Amino acid sequence: MSFPDIDPFVPFLHWGNFGVRWYALAYVAGILLGWRYAVMLAKNEALWGPKGPPATPAQIDDLVLWITLGVVLGGRLGYVLFYGPFQDPPIWKDPLDILKIWEGGMSFHGGLLGVLLAMWLFAKRNGASLFSIGDLVCAVVPIGLFFGRVANFINGELWGRVTDAPWGVVFCNQTIETAYGYCPAGPDPRHPSQLYEAALEGIVLFVLLRLATHRWRLLERPGAVAGLFLVGYGLFRALLETVREPDAFLRDLPLGLTMGMLLSLPMIAGGIWLLWRARREAAAAA
């Protein structure tokens, strides 16, 4: 199938080369819906056990600002550090290019590190449990991931590898040709890996964490929900990297690995440790 001719700008909010992009709107939707869901979780004190939720709704309002800064700054710096050295020329050859977020280049793993730092600062300032804050934040992250991956598809970026599957997409339309002068993905059908990621990292992971918070009562074990998120995302991302086209400057990594796979391994290891710690603490308390 041919990629639909989707305008990256939101209709009626576009004036020349300036306007509101779907990608920006996806960030806004993810943050706002995640914020409201986090408040709902915090208000449901029965989910948290005797210690109660780690933050009040008013504190969560403050936390959202910290998390937003962590996502944007960490995501951009992570891209510069993890992917920049392999580009020719490196992205920091012109320091002003680092600020051009609208031209693409955000790393989820960098954003994760930014969020971790934001959570640590918030927990320290408010005397809250870092592990419980992590559980609260990780429970809502799939909402933002879903909207972000759908926005990637709308932008016609981060496409998959060439495929002969009947649902393969030719990522070429008038908007892309006008922007680049050609179609970077070429004429061959490719996996719509952005939609695969929206389904697994967004919908499936959200349902899994919803079961963890409401049915399995894992919020009573600080760090367990965060650990489950890290393991789930890491495994899904590593699996999807097998059908996602790697960046042109990162196609020669050893053993057929991709940067996404390499960055997901520490996530999986950290998630396993958090699950082990939560189970150990629960056994000790019992």
Phi and psi in degrees as GROMACS dihedral restraints (atoms count N, CA, C in turn):
[ dihedral_restraints ]
;  ai    aj    ak    al  type     phi  dphi    fc
    3     4     5     6     1   -87.0    20    10
    4     5     6     7     1   144.3    20    10
    6     7     8     9     1   -67.6    20    10
    7     8     9    10     1   129.2    20    10
    9    10    11    12     1   -63.9    20    10
   10    11    12    13     1   151.0    20    10
   12    13    14    15     1   -82.8    20    10
   13    14    15    16     1    83.0    20    10
   15    16    17    18     1   -96.9    20    10
   16    17    18    19     1   128.3    20    10
   18    19    20    21     1   -75.4    20    10
   19    20    21    22     1   125.5    20    10
   21    22    23    24     1   -64.8    20    10
   22    23    24    25     1   -15.6    20    10
   24    25    26    27     1   -93.8    20    10
   25    26    27    28     1   145.1    20    10
   27    28    29    30     1   -69.4    20    10
   28    29    30    31     1   131.2    20    10
   30    31    32    33     1   -56.0    20    10
   31    32    33    34     1   143.2    20    10
   33    34    35    36     1    69.8    20    10
   34    35    36    37     1     1.1    20    10
   36    37    38    39     1  -124.7    20    10
   37    38    39    40     1    40.8    20    10
   39    40    41    42     1  -140.1    20    10
   40    41    42    43     1   122.1    20    10
   42    43    44    45     1  -132.0    20    10
   43    44    45    46     1   100.0    20    10
   45    46    47    48     1    65.2    20    10
   46    47    48    49     1  -127.7    20    10
   48    49    50    51     1   -90.3    20    10
   49    50    51    52     1     8.0    20    10
   51    52    53    54     1  -117.6    20    10
   52    53    54    55     1   142.0    20    10
   54    55    56    57     1   168.4    20    10
   55    56    57    58     1  -178.4    20    10
   57    58    59    60     1   -93.5    20    10
   58    59    60    61     1   121.9    20    10
   60    61    62    63     1   -90.3    20    10
   61    62    63    64     1   152.5    20    10
   63    64    65    66     1   -58.9    20    10
   64    65    66    67     1   -34.7    20    10
   66    67    68    69     1   -62.0    20    10
   67    68    69    70     1   -43.7    20    10
   69    70    71    72     1   -66.6    20    10
   70    71    72    73     1   -39.5    20    10
   72    73    74    75     1   -64.5    20    10
   73    74    75    76     1   -33.2    20    10
   75    76    77    78     1   -64.3    20    10
   76    77    78    79     1   -41.4    20    10
   78    79    80    81     1   -60.9    20    10
   79    80    81    82     1   -45.2    20    10
   81    82    83    84     1   -62.4    20    10
   82    83    84    85     1   -46.2    20    10
   84    85    86    87     1   -62.7    20    10
   85    86    87    88     1   -43.7    20    10
   87    88    89    90     1   -62.5    20    10
   88    89    90    91     1   -41.3    20    10
   90    91    92    93     1   -69.2    20    10
   91    92    93    94     1   -45.8    20    10
   93    94    95    96     1   -66.7    20    10
   94    95    96    97     1   -46.3    20    10
   96    97    98    99     1   -68.2    20    10
   97    98    99   100     1   -38.0    20    10
   99   100   101   102     1   -63.8    20    10
  100   101   102   103     1   -39.4    20    10
  102   103   104   105     1   -61.0    20    10
  103   104   105   106     1   -48.1    20    10
  105   106   107   108     1   -65.3    20    10
  106   107   108   109     1   -37.4    20    10
  108   109   110   111     1   -68.3    20    10
  109   110   111   112     1   -38.4    20    10
  111   112   113   114     1   -62.7    20    10
  112   113   114   115     1   -40.4    20    10
  114   115   116   117     1   -63.2    20    10
  115   116   117   118     1   -40.7    20    10
  117   118   119   120     1   -61.2    20    10
  118   119   120   121     1   -42.3    20    10
  120   121   122   123     1   -64.2    20    10
  121   122   123   124     1   -42.5    20    10
  123   124   125   126     1   -66.4    20    10
  124   125   126   127     1   -34.7    20    10
  126   127   128   129     1   -72.7    20    10
  127   128   129   130     1   -23.1    20    10
  129   130   131   132     1   -86.2    20    10
  130   131   132   133     1    78.9    20    10
  132   133   134   135     1   -63.1    20    10
  133   134   135   136     1   -23.7    20    10
  135   136   137   138     1   -64.5    20    10
  136   137   138   139     1   -22.3    20    10
  138   139   140   141     1   -74.4    20    10
  139   140   141   142     1   -20.0    20    10
  141   142   143   144     1   -99.7    20    10
  142   143   144   145     1    -6.2    20    10
  144   145   146   147     1    77.8    20    10
  145   146   147   148     1  -165.1    20    10
  147   148   149   150     1   -59.9    20    10
  148   149   150   151     1   -31.6    20    10
  150   151   152   153     1   -76.0    20    10
  151   152   153   154     1   -18.3    20    10
  153   154   155   156     1    76.5    20    10
  154   155   156   157     1   174.5    20    10
  156   157   158   159     1   -65.5    20    10
  157   158   159   160     1   153.6    20    10
  159   160   161   162     1   -80.4    20    10
  160   161   162   163     1    -8.6    20    10
  162   163   164   165     1  -153.4    20    10
  163   164   165   166     1   149.7    20    10
  165   166   167   168     1   -84.3    20    10
  166   167   168   169     1   162.9    20    10
  168   169   170   171     1   -54.9    20    10
  169   170   171   172     1   -37.6    20    10
  171   172   173   174     1   -65.4    20    10
  172   173   174   175     1   -38.9    20    10
  174   175   176   177     1   -68.4    20    10
  175   176   177   178     1   -34.5    20    10
  177   178   179   180     1   -64.4    20    10
  178   179   180   181     1   -35.5    20    10
  180   181   182   183     1   -56.3    20    10
  181   182   183   184     1   -40.3    20    10
  183   184   185   186     1   -71.3    20    10
  184   185   186   187     1   -40.4    20    10
  186   187   188   189     1   -61.2    20    10
  187   188   189   190     1   -35.7    20    10
  189   190   191   192     1   -57.7    20    10
  190   191   192   193     1   -41.2    20    10
  192   193   194   195     1   -64.0    20    10
  193   194   195   196     1   -43.7    20    10
  195   196   197   198     1   -60.8    20    10
  196   197   198   199     1   -44.3    20    10
  198   199   200   201     1   -65.6    20    10
  199   200   201   202     1   -41.3    20    10
  201   202   203   204     1   -60.0    20    10
  202   203   204   205     1   -45.2    20    10
  204   205   206   207     1   -63.2    20    10
  205   206   207   208     1   -40.0    20    10
  207   208   209   210     1   -63.1    20    10
  208   209   210   211     1   -40.9    20    10
  210   211   212   213     1   -64.8    20    10
  211   212   213   214     1   -49.6    20    10
  213   214   215   216     1   -70.1    20    10
  214   215   216   217     1   -51.7    20    10
  216   217   218   219     1   -69.2    20    10
  217   218   219   220     1   -44.4    20    10
  219   220   221   222     1   -66.7    20    10
  220   221   222   223     1   -39.9    20    10
  222   223   224   225     1   -62.3    20    10
  223   224   225   226     1   -41.5    20    10
  225   226   227   228     1   -73.1    20    10
  226   227   228   229     1   -46.4    20    10
  228   229   230   231     1   -64.6    20    10
  229   230   231   232     1   -35.7    20    10
  231   232   233   234     1   -62.5    20    10
  232   233   234   235     1   -40.6    20    10
  234   235   236   237     1   -63.2    20    10
  235   236   237   238     1   -42.8    20    10
  237   238   239   240     1   -63.1    20    10
  238   239   240   241     1   -41.6    20    10
  240   241   242   243     1   -79.7    20    10
  241   242   243   244     1   -40.3    20    10
  243   244   245   246     1   -83.7    20    10
  244   245   246   247     1   -34.4    20    10
  246   247   248   249     1  -113.3    20    10
  247   248   249   250     1   -25.0    20    10
  249   250   251   252     1   -57.0    20    10
  250   251   252   253     1   -42.7    20    10
  252   253   254   255     1   -62.6    20    10
  253   254   255   256     1   -20.1    20    10
  255   256   257   258     1   -93.6    20    10
  256   257   258   259     1    -7.1    20    10
  258   259   260   261     1   -81.9    20    10
  259   260   261   262     1   155.2    20    10
  261   262   263   264     1  -127.3    20    10
  262   263   264   265     1   104.9    20    10
  264   265   266   267     1   -81.3    20    10
  265   266   267   268     1   162.8    20    10
  267   268   269   270     1   -56.9    20    10
  268   269   270   271     1   148.5    20    10
  270   271   272   273     1   -62.1    20    10
  271   272   273   274     1   -27.2    20    10
  273   274   275   276     1   -85.4    20    10
  274   275   276   277     1     5.8    20    10
  276   277   278   279     1   -60.6    20    10
  277   278   279   280     1   -37.4    20    10
  279   280   281   282     1  -114.8    20    10
  280   281   282   283     1    98.9    20    10
  282   283   284   285     1   -53.6    20    10
  283   284   285   286     1   -27.4    20    10
  285   286   287   288     1   -66.0    20    10
  286   287   288   289     1   -25.3    20    10
  288   289   290   291     1   -64.3    20    10
  289   290   291   292     1   -26.0    20    10
  291   292   293   294     1   -62.7    20    10
  292   293   294   295     1   -30.9    20    10
  294   295   296   297     1   -83.4    20    10
  295   296   297   298     1   -10.3    20    10
  297   298   299   300     1   -84.5    20    10
  298   299   300   301     1    68.8    20    10
  300   301   302   303     1   -63.6    20    10
  301   302   303   304     1   -31.5    20    10
  303   304   305   306     1   -66.6    20    10
  304   305   306   307     1   -14.7    20    10
  306   307   308   309     1   -89.6    20    10
  307   308   309   310     1     4.8    20    10
  309   310   311   312     1    95.9    20    10
  310   311   312   313     1   167.2    20    10
  312   313   314   315     1   106.2    20    10
  313   314   315   316     1    70.2    20    10
  315   316   317   318     1  -129.4    20    10
  316   317   318   319     1   135.2    20    10
  318   319   320   321     1  -106.6    20    10
  319   320   321   322     1   125.9    20    10
  321   322   323   324     1   -61.8    20    10
  322   323   324   325     1   -42.4    20    10
  324   325   326   327     1   -66.0    20    10
  325   326   327   328     1   -34.8    20    10
  327   328   329   330     1   -66.9    20    10
  328   329   330   331     1   -41.2    20    10
  330   331   332   333     1   -61.6    20    10
  331   332   333   334     1   -36.2    20    10
  333   334   335   336     1   -62.4    20    10
  334   335   336   337     1   -43.3    20    10
  336   337   338   339     1   -64.0    20    10
  337   338   339   340     1   -38.4    20    10
  339   340   341   342     1   -63.7    20    10
  340   341   342   343     1   -39.6    20    10
  342   343   344   345     1   -67.7    20    10
  343   344   345   346     1   -39.7    20    10
  345   346   347   348     1   -59.4    20    10
  346   347   348   349     1   -44.0    20    10
  348   349   350   351     1   -64.2    20    10
  349   350   351   352     1   -42.6    20    10
  351   352   353   354     1   -62.4    20    10
  352   353   354   355     1   -42.0    20    10
  354   355   356   357     1   -65.3    20    10
  355   356   357   358     1   -39.5    20    10
  357   358   359   360     1   -64.3    20    10
  358   359   360   361     1   -44.7    20    10
  360   361   362   363     1   -64.1    20    10
  361   362   363   364     1   -41.7    20    10
  363   364   365   366     1   -65.3    20    10
  364   365   366   367     1   -45.7    20    10
  366   367   368   369     1   -63.0    20    10
  367   368   369   370     1   -40.6    20    10
  369   370   371   372     1   -66.8    20    10
  370   371   372   373     1   -39.9    20    10
  372   373   374   375     1   -69.5    20    10
  373   374   375   376     1   -35.1    20    10
  375   376   377   378     1  -103.7    20    10
  376   377   378   379     1     4.1    20    10
  378   379   380   381     1    63.9    20    10
  379   380   381   382     1    33.1    20    10
  381   382   383   384     1  -101.4    20    10
  382   383   384   385     1   163.5    20    10
  384   385   386   387     1   -74.6    20    10
  385   386   387   388     1   122.0    20    10
  387   388   389   390     1   -61.6    20    10
  388   389   390   391     1   -37.6    20    10
  390   391   392   393     1   -67.3    20    10
  391   392   393   394     1   -41.2    20    10
  393   394   395   396     1   -70.0    20    10
  394   395   396   397     1   -37.0    20    10
  396   397   398   399     1   -61.3    20    10
  397   398   399   400     1   -41.7    20    10
  399   400   401   402     1   -61.1    20    10
  400   401   402   403     1   -40.2    20    10
  402   403   404   405     1   -61.1    20    10
  403   404   405   406     1   -44.3    20    10
  405   406   407   408     1   -62.1    20    10
  406   407   408   409     1   -46.2    20    10
  408   409   410   411     1   -69.2    20    10
  409   410   411   412     1   -46.1    20    10
  411   412   413   414     1   -64.6    20    10
  412   413   414   415     1   -29.0    20    10
  414   415   416   417     1   -64.8    20    10
  415   416   417   418     1   -23.9    20    10
  417   418   419   420     1  -105.6    20    10
  418   419   420   421     1    -9.9    20    10
  420   421   422   423     1   -58.6    20    10
  421   422   423   424     1   -39.6    20    10
  423   424   425   426     1   -56.3    20    10
  424   425   426   427     1   -25.2    20    10
  426   427   428   429     1   -62.6    20    10
  427   428   429   430     1   -48.1    20    10
  429   430   431   432     1   -66.4    20    10
  430   431   432   433     1   -37.2    20    10
  432   433   434   435     1   -62.0    20    10
  433   434   435   436     1   -40.5    20    10
  435   436   437   438     1   -60.0    20    10
  436   437   438   439     1   -51.7    20    10
  438   439   440   441     1   -65.7    20    10
  439   440   441   442     1   -36.6    20    10
  441   442   443   444     1   -63.9    20    10
  442   443   444   445     1   -42.1    20    10
  444   445   446   447     1   -70.4    20    10
  445   446   447   448     1   -35.9    20    10
  447   448   449   450     1   -63.4    20    10
  448   449   450   451     1   -38.8    20    10
  450   451   452   453     1   -65.2    20    10
  451   452   453   454     1   -36.0    20    10
  453   454   455   456     1   -60.0    20    10
  454   455   456   457     1   -40.2    20    10
  456   457   458   459     1   -66.0    20    10
  457   458   459   460     1   -43.2    20    10
  459   460   461   462     1   -60.3    20    10
  460   461   462   463     1   -38.0    20    10
  462   463   464   465     1   -75.5    20    10
  463   464   465   466     1   -11.7    20    10
  465   466   467   468     1    66.7    20    10
  466   467   468   469     1    40.1    20    10
  468   469   470   471     1  -126.4    20    10
  469   470   471   472     1   165.3    20    10
  471   472   473   474     1    55.4    20    10
  472   473   474   475     1    43.2    20    10
  474   475   476   477     1   -72.8    20    10
  475   476   477   478     1   172.3    20    10
  477   478   479   480     1   -92.0    20    10
  478   479   480   481     1  -175.1    20    10
  480   481   482   483     1   -76.9    20    10
  481   482   483   484     1   164.4    20    10
  483   484   485   486     1   -62.8    20    10
  484   485   486   487     1   138.2    20    10
  486   487   488   489     1  -144.5    20    10
  487   488   489   490     1   156.1    20    10
  489   490   491   492     1  -106.0    20    10
  490   491   492   493     1    13.2    20    10
  492   493   494   495     1   -64.3    20    10
  493   494   495   496     1   146.0    20    10
  495   496   497   498     1   -63.1    20    10
  496   497   498   499     1   -19.3    20    10
  498   499   500   501     1   -96.9    20    10
  499   500   501   502     1    11.7    20    10
  501   502   503   504     1   -60.3    20    10
  502   503   504   505     1   146.2    20    10
  504   505   506   507     1  -118.3    20    10
  505   506   507   508     1   133.0    20    10
  507   508   509   510     1   -88.3    20    10
  508   509   510   511     1   106.3    20    10
  510   511   512   513     1   -81.7    20    10
  511   512   513   514     1    73.0    20    10
  513   514   515   516     1  -150.4    20    10
  514   515   516   517     1   126.1    20    10
  516   517   518   519     1  -151.0    20    10
  517   518   519   520     1  -178.9    20    10
  519   520   521   522     1   -63.2    20    10
  520   521   522   523     1   -38.5    20    10
  522   523   524   525     1   -63.8    20    10
  523   524   525   526     1   -44.4    20    10
  525   526   527   528     1   -66.6    20    10
  526   527   528   529     1   -43.6    20    10
  528   529   530   531     1   -63.5    20    10
  529   530   531   532     1   -36.7    20    10
  531   532   533   534     1   -67.9    20    10
  532   533   534   535     1   -39.2    20    10
  534   535   536   537     1   -71.2    20    10
  535   536   537   538     1   -41.0    20    10
  537   538   539   540     1  -105.1    20    10
  538   539   540   541     1   -18.7    20    10
  540   541   542   543     1    86.3    20    10
  541   542   543   544     1    -7.6    20    10
  543   544   545   546     1  -163.6    20    10
  544   545   546   547     1   179.9    20    10
  546   547   548   549     1  -105.3    20    10
  547   548   549   550     1   106.4    20    10
  549   550   551   552     1   -58.5    20    10
  550   551   552   553     1   -30.3    20    10
  552   553   554   555     1   -79.4    20    10
  553   554   555   556     1    -9.3    20    10
  555   556   557   558     1    80.4    20    10
  556   557   558   559     1  -176.4    20    10
  558   559   560   561     1   -89.1    20    10
  559   560   561   562     1    -4.2    20    10
  561   562   563   564     1   -86.6    20    10
  562   563   564   565     1   147.1    20    10
  564   565   566   567     1   -65.4    20    10
  565   566   567   568     1   141.9    20    10
  567   568   569   570     1  -131.8    20    10
  568   569   570   571     1   157.8    20    10
  570   571   572   573     1   -61.6    20    10
  571   572   573   574     1   132.2    20    10
  573   574   575   576     1   -78.3    20    10
  574   575   576   577     1    68.5    20    10
  576   577   578   579     1   -63.1    20    10
  577   578   579   580     1   -24.3    20    10
  579   580   581   582     1   -61.2    20    10
  580   581   582   583     1   -39.7    20    10
  582   583   584   585     1   -73.7    20    10
  583   584   585   586     1   -33.0    20    10
  585   586   587   588     1   -60.2    20    10
  586   587   588   589     1   -43.8    20    10
  588   589   590   591     1   -68.1    20    10
  589   590   591   592     1   -38.6    20    10
  591   592   593   594     1   -60.3    20    10
  592   593   594   595     1   -37.6    20    10
  594   595   596   597     1   -72.6    20    10
  595   596   597   598     1   -47.9    20    10
  597   598   599   600     1   -80.6    20    10
  598   599   600   601     1   -52.1    20    10
  600   601   602   603     1   -74.2    20    10
  601   602   603   604     1   -24.6    20    10
  603   604   605   606     1   -96.4    20    10
  604   605   606   607     1   -70.6    20    10
  606   607   608   609     1   -72.6    20    10
  607   608   609   610     1   -54.6    20    10
  609   610   611   612     1   -62.5    20    10
  610   611   612   613     1   -44.6    20    10
  612   613   614   615     1   -66.5    20    10
  613   614   615   616     1   -36.5    20    10
  615   616   617   618     1   -63.0    20    10
  616   617   618   619     1   -45.3    20    10
  618   619   620   621     1   -61.9    20    10
  619   620   621   622     1   -41.8    20    10
  621   622   623   624     1   -60.6    20    10
  622   623   624   625     1   -44.9    20    10
  624   625   626   627     1   -71.8    20    10
  625   626   627   628     1   -30.7    20    10
  627   628   629   630     1   -63.9    20    10
  628   629   630   631     1   -41.2    20    10
  630   631   632   633     1   -63.0    20    10
  631   632   633   634     1   -39.8    20    10
  633   634   635   636     1   -64.1    20    10
  634   635   636   637     1   -39.5    20    10
  636   637   638   639     1   -81.0    20    10
  637   638   639   640     1   -36.6    20    10
  639   640   641   642     1  -104.4    20    10
  640   641   642   643     1   -30.5    20    10
  642   643   644   645     1  -101.4    20    10
  643   644   645   646     1   -45.8    20    10
  645   646   647   648     1   -87.4    20    10
  646   647   648   649     1    -6.4    20    10
  648   649   650   651     1    55.7    20    10
  649   650   651   652     1    40.0    20    10
  651   652   653   654     1   -75.9    20    10
  652   653   654   655     1   -12.2    20    10
  654   655   656   657     1   -65.7    20    10
  655   656   657   658     1   -17.7    20    10
  657   658   659   660     1   -75.6    20    10
  658   659   660   661     1   -10.2    20    10
  660   661   662   663     1  -115.4    20    10
  661   662   663   664     1    92.2    20    10
  663   664   665   666     1   -51.2    20    10
  664   665   666   667     1   127.8    20    10
  666   667   668   669     1    98.5    20    10
  667   668   669   670     1   -15.9    20    10
  669   670   671   672     1   -69.2    20    10
  670   671   672   673     1   -44.6    20    10
  672   673   674   675     1   -66.3    20    10
  673   674   675   676     1   -41.2    20    10
  675   676   677   678     1   -62.2    20    10
  676   677   678   679     1   -41.5    20    10
  678   679   680   681     1   -63.1    20    10
  679   680   681   682     1   -42.0    20    10
  681   682   683   684     1   -63.7    20    10
  682   683   684   685     1   -38.9    20    10
  684   685   686   687     1   -62.9    20    10
  685   686   687   688     1   -47.2    20    10
  687   688   689   690     1   -61.6    20    10
  688   689   690   691     1   -44.2    20    10
  690   691   692   693     1   -66.1    20    10
  691   692   693   694     1   -46.0    20    10
  693   694   695   696     1   -62.2    20    10
  694   695   696   697     1   -48.5    20    10
  696   697   698   699     1   -64.2    20    10
  697   698   699   700     1   -44.8    20    10
  699   700   701   702     1   -58.7    20    10
  700   701   702   703     1   -43.6    20    10
  702   703   704   705     1   -68.2    20    10
  703   704   705   706     1   -44.8    20    10
  705   706   707   708     1   -61.5    20    10
  706   707   708   709     1   -44.3    20    10
  708   709   710   711     1   -65.0    20    10
  709   710   711   712     1   -43.4    20    10
  711   712   713   714     1   -63.1    20    10
  712   713   714   715     1   -39.3    20    10
  714   715   716   717     1   -64.9    20    10
  715   716   717   718     1   -45.6    20    10
  717   718   719   720     1   -71.3    20    10
  718   719   720   721     1   -21.5    20    10
  720   721   722   723     1   -63.4    20    10
  721   722   723   724     1   -19.8    20    10
  723   724   725   726     1   -72.3    20    10
  724   725   726   727     1   -19.3    20    10
  726   727   728   729     1  -116.5    20    10
  727   728   729   730     1     1.1    20    10
  729   730   731   732     1   -96.8    20    10
  730   731   732   733     1   132.4    20    10
  732   733   734   735     1   -68.6    20    10
  733   734   735   736     1   121.9    20    10
  735   736   737   738     1   -71.1    20    10
  736   737   738   739     1   158.9    20    10
  738   739   740   741     1   -58.6    20    10
  739   740   741   742     1   146.4    20    10
  741   742   743   744     1   -56.3    20    10
  742   743   744   745     1   -32.0    20    10
  744   745   746   747     1   -89.8    20    10
  745   746   747   748     1     7.8    20    10
  747   748   749   750     1  -132.8    20    10
  748   749   750   751     1    38.2    20    10
  750   751   752   753     1   -97.3    20    10
  751   752   753   754     1    -1.6    20    10
  753   754   755   756     1  -119.0    20    10
  754   755   756   757     1    30.3    20    10
  756   757   758   759     1   -71.5    20    10
  757   758   759   760     1   150.5    20    10
  759   760   761   762     1   -64.8    20    10
  760   761   762   763     1   152.8    20    10
  762   763   764   765     1    62.8    20    10
  763   764   765   766     1    17.6    20    10
  765   766   767   768     1    71.7    20    10
  766   767   768   769     1    15.0    20    10
  768   769   770   771     1   -77.0    20    10
  769   770   771   772     1   162.4    20    10
  771   772   773   774     1  -120.5    20    10
  772   773   774   775     1   165.3    20    10
  774   775   776   777     1   -62.2    20    10
  775   776   777   778     1   -37.5    20    10
  777   778   779   780     1   -60.1    20    10
  778   779   780   781     1   -40.0    20    10
  780   781   782   783     1   -65.2    20    10
  781   782   783   784     1   -45.8    20    10
  783   784   785   786     1   -62.8    20    10
  784   785   786   787     1   -39.8    20    10
  786   787   788   789     1   -75.1    20    10
  787   788   789   790     1   -20.5    20    10
  789   790   791   792     1   -80.5    20    10
  790   791   792   793     1   -24.3    20    10
  792   793   794   795     1   -60.3    20    10
  793   794   795   796     1   -47.2    20    10
  795   796   797   798     1   -62.5    20    10
  796   797   798   799     1   -31.6    20    10
  798   799   800   801     1   -62.6    20    10
  799   800   801   802     1   -46.8    20    10
  801   802   803   804     1   -62.9    20    10
  802   803   804   805     1   -44.1    20    10
  804   805   806   807     1   -62.4    20    10
  805   806   807   808     1   -44.0    20    10
  807   808   809   810     1   -64.8    20    10
  808   809   810   811     1   -38.0    20    10
  810   811   812   813     1   -65.6    20    10
  811   812   813   814     1   -40.3    20    10
  813   814   815   816     1   -62.9    20    10
  814   815   816   817     1   -40.2    20    10
  816   817   818   819     1   -64.1    20    10
  817   818   819   820     1   -41.7    20    10
  819   820   821   822     1   -63.8    20    10
  820   821   822   823     1   -40.8    20    10
  822   823   824   825     1   -64.5    20    10
  823   824   825   826     1   -41.9    20    10
  825   826   827   828     1   -63.7    20    10
  826   827   828   829     1   -42.9    20    10
  828   829   830   831     1   -64.2    20    10
  829   830   831   832     1   -43.3    20    10
  831   832   833   834     1   -63.1    20    10
  832   833   834   835     1   -40.2    20    10
  834   835   836   837     1   -68.3    20    10
  835   836   837   838     1   -39.1    20    10
  837   838   839   840     1   -63.8    20    10
  838   839   840   841     1   -43.7    20    10
  840   841   842   843     1   -65.1    20    10
  841   842   843   844     1   -38.7    20    10
  843   844   845   846     1   -65.8    20    10
  844   845   846   847     1   -39.7    20    10
  846   847   848   849     1   -66.3    20    10
  847   848   849   850     1   -39.1    20    10
  849   850   851   852     1   -65.3    20    10
  850   851   852   853     1   -40.4    20    10
  852   853   854   855     1   -66.8    20    10
  853   854   855   856     1   -35.7    20    10
